Amino acid sequence: MRPPARVSNRPSKRCLGSPGFFLLLLACALTLAGARASGAQDVADRKALVARMREAALSYANQLQDFICMQVTTRSADRSGSGKHWKRLEVQEQELSYVAHKENYKLLRVDGHSVEPEKRIKPGYARSSGEFGTALKEIFDPKANAEFTWDHEETTNLNRLCAFRYQVPQASSAWIITADSDKLIVGHHGLVYADCETGSVLRLQIESEPASVTRRGKQVAVGFQLDVRYGPTMIGSKDFLLPQSAVEIAPFGKTLTKAEIQFKDYRKFRVDTRIMVNEQEGKSGTTPKPQN
């Protein structure tokens, strides 16, 4: 009986020296080089996109013309802190005017009532402003020293969106949380969604870093989460990118307060433009007729 033949794991000299083997090595090397070049190009493209996003964000407020709109805010509270047991507090209707790059608010009705509406607001978190450029500046201002990291790309019905994660440290943040008489500067992080071509920001998701205030000798957690969506809006004869909706959630200890906001009826601001409220009919209108 013959002994079993030995099987060697070493490639044969014939195989190593064959043209096919060297062609395979060359193809692998070219593929690796191409992948590295593509990766480097992706990094360069994303840095250029962040630069376009910063340029668009910092010039955003200056490009807005004076306007007026209706802001409807539905506030709810969850005392369990779970975010699953919301109880409505009230619905506020406000006239929001943006004049000389400043936001002004006038409370018109609460739960449909226009007589002394401020007395109908229940205790709880009062929503802060910032959808019209402040939030963008807090992220993209060079002084914020924000770090951007690529996250993903997605496609909507109208746009191809590029999403970046960002982080602003507390040391360079200008975002202030106000809790009674306490004012805290907090760092924040989140996601920025922008048009992949133009760099125009179409959505912001912001969350503050953990913070607390002292009440009765105990530390009470405070903070905020903000989600703003922007969309094209015609004012007069020009198209502007303006907030369409926003959701803000603020914890105070175990209590969460949520503000769900809708912006509507954008129109050009005029000195004689005002919103009329009819208590009996429960309708709002304008007089004189606003410009479209």
Number of C-alpha atoms within 10 A of each C-alpha: 3 4 5 6 6 6 6 7 6 6 8 10 8 9 11 11 10 11 10 11 13 13 11 11 11 12 12 12 12 12 12 12 12 12 12 12 12 12 12 12 12 12 13 11 12 18 15 13 20 20 14 19 23 21 15 18 23 19 13 20 17 11 12 19 17 17 20 26 18 21 23 21 22 19 26 20 22 18 17 13 16 11 14 9 13 17 13 14 19 17 20 22 25 20 17 19 23 18 15 12 16 11 16 13 15 13 15 21 24 22 15 19 18 18 12 11 16 14 8 17 16 11 7 16 19 15 18 10 12 14 20 20 20 15 17 22 20 22 29 23 16 12 13 20 16 20 14 21 15 16 13 11 14 11 11 7 5 7 13 15 22 23 22 19 18 20 22 25 16 15 11 16 20 20 20 14 18 14 15 7 6 11 12 17 17 22 21 24 20 19 20 25 24 24 21 21 13 11 21 21 25 20 21 21 19 22 20 23 18 12 16 16 17 10 9 6 7 9 12 15 16 22 23 22 18 20 19 21 18 19 14 13 17 14 20 15 9 9 12 16 18 20 21 17 20 20 19 20 21 24 20 19 17 13 18 24 25 28 25 17 22 16 17 15 12 20 20 20 20 14 5 9 17 17 19 13 17 13 13 9 8 12 10 14 12 11 10 12 11 18 12 11
